[in-house]
């Protein structure tokens, strides 16, 4: 491969700038030298020069030493000659445009808020909704605390497209859901979160398109979280509708059978008289404190029982 003396000097100059000066990347890479170094052949030449000129005493030109004067002259040319080819200019502009787009994308992405509370423990940090426009569906993500803010009753709906009773009950639940959220004085206080039992994504989103409420992301619903919810509420079959309050406390696990018996929702959400009195007399903040205290006591008791059971076990001999 043939290289000109100017190319050799440029490569040599590049090494000198990197080793002999505290040159900033901006001043170094703004010169014509930077654009010439983008050439693969010159990069190869740069590596060759680096290996053959380790003493930094000079590079040969037709068997003779390149003088410091020639290096200084090449440096002056490199600094003053900023003319680059059209292809190089296009590449630089394209790179700058990509950098600008990446910066804009980073600015557009808001930081995820820190979320905490019983509903976060129960459902995770994000829920989804599906907006239907013509033949297309648009999936939206919502932060759980924001999506459930102001909701007094949350339904956990365990259902799947392949289940015949589910397909029959879902339209009835949609009608009931809309009716409860139009009640005077209790408008939009009822929300449902679908816990999908569908077998694949296509059937999940097809079935979701018939629901006006929220859903767990399918990977959550069909994963560990969905299994935890199923175990927590002892779901034996589908459809199952569990109702909880805004603190995640269970109201009823049998709402699926109560809706056909009370289509007008006169007794909705079907709390026990004692639970209804407690919810009415005590504000949410106080109920939250009581719940946390009860949860702490329960956790300590469970841990103590586990310790006693473990202490009582005899070690298995080898």
N, C-alpha and C positions, 0 to 999 in steps of 0.2 A: 504494500500500500504506500503511495507517494504522499508526503506531507510537505507543505511549503515552510520556509523559514519563519514566516509570520505566525503560522500555526504553532510551530515549536516554541517560539517566543511567547505566544499567548498562553500556552500551557505552562511554561516556565514562570511567567508572570503570575499566573493564578496561584501557583505554589508559593511564590514569594509573598504575595498578598496575604495568604493564609498563615504563613509562618513568621513573617518579619514585621507584620503590622497588626494593631488591634483594630482592624477594619470592621465596621458594622456590616451585617448582612445587607442592609438597605443600600449602602454606598457601593458595596462589592457587586451586588447582583443587578444594579441599575445600569451597569456599563454594557457595552457591546460584547465584552468578554463573556458575560454570563450567558447571553443568547448563543454565542458560538460554542460554549461548552455543552449546550443541549444536543449537539450532534454526537451520535454514537461513536463515529470514527475519532472525533476529537477527545472523547472521554477515554477511549482506548489509548490514544496518544498521551493523554495526561497521565495515565497509569504507567506507561512506558517511560515517560520522562522522569516520573517520580522515582522509579527504580534505578535509572541510569544516572541520576543527578543527586544522589543522596548527600554528596559533600557540599552541595549548594555553591560550588565554585564556578559553575557555568555550564552551558550546553554547547555541543559542537555544531558548527555550521560548515558543511563540506570539509570536515577534519580540523577546523580551526575553532578556537574558543569564542563564544558569543560574549561580547564585552558588556560591561555594566552600562555603558552609554547606549548600546542597542536595546537593552532591557528597559532603560528609562524612556527611550524614544517610543518603544512599543507600548509602554504604560501610558504615555501621553496620548498616543493615538487611540488606545482603548478607552481612555476617559473622555476624550473629546469627540470621538466618532460614535454617535449614537444611532447611526443608520442601520436598520435591519431589514431583512427581506419581508415580502408581503406574507409569506407563509409563517414566518417567525412572529410577525406582528399579530396575525390572526390567532396563533396558538397562545400568545400572551394575553390577548383580550379575552379569549375563551376561558382561560384559567382564572382571570380576574372576575369574570362573570360568575363562574362556579363558586368562587370564594364568597362573592356577594350574596348569592342565593343561599348558601349554607348559613351565612350570618343571619339573614332574614328569617330562615327557618328556625334557627335557635331562638331568635327573639319572639317569634310567633307562638312557640310552645310554652304555655304557662307552667309554672312549677306546681306539682301536685300538692294540694294542701294536706296537712297532717290531720288525720281523722281518728277519733277515738269514741268509745261508747259501746253500750250493749248491742246496738244494731250492727256496728262494725264487726264486733266479735262474732255475731251470728251470720252475717251475710257477706263480709268482706268490704273492700273499699270502693268497688265499682259495680254498677248495675247497667243494664242495657235496655233500650227501647227500639222499636222498629217502626219507622215512618214509611207509609206506602204512598207512592206517587205514580199513578197509572199502573204500568206493569212492573215498575221497579220498586225496590225496597232500600231505604237508607237506614243503616244501623247507627244509633247514637249511644255514646257512653256517658254515664252520669256518675258523679261522686255520690256515694250512698247517703251521707249525711244531708247533702243538698236535695237529693231526690225524695227523701222521706221526711224532710222538714215540714212540720205542721200536720203530719198524718197521725191520727189518733189510733187507727187500727190498721195493721198490716197483715195481709193474708199470704200464706206460703202455699202455693198451688203445685202439688205433685201430679204431673200429668204427662201423657205421651200421645203421639199421633197414631201409633199402632193399636191403642187401647180403644175399643168400641165405646164403652161407657164414658170414657174421657171425651170423645168427640161429641157425644150426646149432651154431656153436662156443660161443656165449655160455652156454647151459645147462651145457655141459661145463666151461667155465671157472668157473662158479659152484660146481659140485660140487668142483672141484679147489681152489678158493680156500678153501672151508669146511673141506676135509680138511686142508690145510696149516696152517690156523690152529688146529687141534685137536691137533696133534702134541705129544707130551709134551716139555717143555723148550723148545719153540719156539712156544708158544701166542700167537696174535695178533701175530706178527712180520711178517706178510705183508699188504700193502695194495695195492690197485689204484686207479689214477686213470684214469677213462675220458676219452679225447679224442674227443669226438663228431664224427662226420662226417654227422650228420643234416641235412636240408635246411630244416627249420623247427622252431619251438619245440614244437609239438604232438607231432610224431613223436619229437623229442628226449626229452620227458618220458615219453611212452608207453614208449619203449624203456628209459629209465632205470629205470622201475618194476620191471623184471626183474633189476636189478643190486643186490647188497647192499653195494657199495663206493662210493667217492667219484668225483667228476667235476669237471673244469674247468667253470666257468660257460660256457654255450653261446657267449656273445659272445667269450670268450677262446679256446675250442676252435676256433671257425670263423673266428677273426681271425688277427692277426699271430702270437700265441703258438703257436696250433695249427700254423700253417704253419712256424714256426721249429722246432718239435719234429719235424714231419714231415721237414724238410730235414736236421736234425741226425742223425736215425736212419735216413735214406735209406729212408723208407717208400714202397714202390712200389705196394702194394695193401693191401686190408683183407680180413679181420681181420689185424692185426699186434699182437703183444704183445712189448714191450721190457721187460727187467728191469734195474733200476739198484739200487745199494746206498744206504745212508743218507747217503753223501756225493755222490750223484748220478753216480757212476761206473758206466759201462755194464758189466753182467754178461753179457747176451746180447740180441741183437735177434731171435732166432729161437725164442722161447719158445712161440709158437703151434704150431710143429711138434714141439717137444719134449714137450709135454703129452700128446698121443696116444701117443707112444712110451714115456712113463714116467708112466702114470696114477697110480701109487702115490706118485710124487714122491720116489723113492729118491735120485735125484741132484740134486734141487731145491736151489738155483736154477741148477744146471748151470754153475758157475764152472769155469774152467780150473784144472788142478792148481796152477799157479804162483800164480794169483789167490787160490785157496783157502788156500794156505800163507801168503801175505802177509796176508790178512784174519785168519787165526788167530793169527799171531805178533805182529802189531802192533796196539796199541789204537787206537780210533777217533780220539782226540786227535792221535796221532802221524800217522796216515794223513791227517788233515785238514791238518796242517802241510805234509806232503809234497805233497799235492794243490795247495795254494795256491802252493808254490814252483814246481811244474811248470807251473801255469797262467800264472804271471808270466813264466817263461822263454818259454813258447809265445807269449804275447802280444807280448813284445819281439821275438821272431824274426819273427813275422808282420808287425809294423809295420816292421821293418827291410827285409824283403823287398819290402813294398809301396813303401817309399821308394826302393829300388834300381830297381824296375820303373818307377816314375814318373820317376826321374832319367834312365833310359836312353831314354825316349821322346823323339822329336824333336818340337819344336813344329810344329803345322800352320800353314803359311803361308796368309795370307788370299787 
